[in-house]
Amino acid sequence: MKHKFITGFAFGTLATIATAALSVLAFKKSYIDPVETKVDEINENRRRAIRKSLGAHQG
């Protein structure tokens, strides 16, 4: 009886940790990564616009 409890407890603990890790990974992949990608695109467009505006006023 004691052996079954320890095995079940260990399995439940590992399953809970795995579930938590997978939910964090899924959240990162679906929300955080797209936001970071969008921020990078915005910054790149800003750099291009600054270079374009400085180039237009050089001559």
C-alpha positions as CSV (number, residue, x, y, z in Angstrom):
1,M,0.0,0.0,0.0
2,K,2.8,2.4,1.0
3,H,4.7,1.7,-2.3
4,K,1.6,2.5,-4.4
5,F,1.1,5.8,-2.6
6,I,4.8,6.9,-3.1
7,T,4.6,5.9,-6.8
8,G,1.4,7.7,-7.3
9,F,2.6,10.8,-5.5
10,A,5.8,10.9,-7.6
11,F,3.9,10.4,-10.8
12,G,1.4,13.1,-9.8
13,T,4.2,15.5,-8.9
14,L,6.0,14.9,-12.2
15,A,2.8,15.3,-14.2
16,T,2.0,18.6,-12.5
17,I,5.5,19.9,-13.2
18,A,5.3,18.8,-16.8
19,T,1.9,20.4,-17.2
20,A,3.1,23.7,-15.7
21,A,6.2,23.7,-17.9
22,L,4.2,23.0,-21.1
23,S,1.7,25.7,-20.3
24,V,4.4,28.3,-19.7
25,L,6.1,27.3,-23.0
26,A,2.7,27.5,-24.9
27,F,2.0,30.9,-23.4
28,K,5.5,32.2,-24.4
29,K,5.1,30.8,-27.9
30,S,1.6,32.2,-28.5
31,Y,1.9,35.6,-26.8
32,I,5.4,36.7,-25.9
33,D,7.2,35.7,-29.1
34,P,4.8,37.5,-31.5
35,V,5.0,40.7,-29.4
36,E,8.8,40.6,-29.5
37,T,8.7,40.0,-33.3
38,K,6.4,43.0,-33.7
39,V,8.6,45.2,-31.6
40,D,11.6,44.2,-33.7
41,E,9.7,45.1,-36.9
42,I,8.6,48.4,-35.5
43,N,12.2,49.3,-34.5
44,E,13.6,48.3,-37.9
45,N,11.0,50.5,-39.6
46,R,11.9,53.3,-37.3
47,R,15.6,52.9,-38.2
48,R,14.8,52.9,-41.9
49,A,12.6,56.0,-41.6
50,I,15.4,57.9,-39.7
51,R,18.0,56.9,-42.3
52,K,15.6,58.0,-45.1
53,S,14.8,61.3,-43.5
54,L,18.5,62.1,-42.8
55,G,19.4,61.2,-46.4
56,A,16.7,63.4,-47.7
57,H,18.1,66.5,-45.9
58,Q,21.7,66.0,-46.9
59,G,21.7,67.7,-50.2
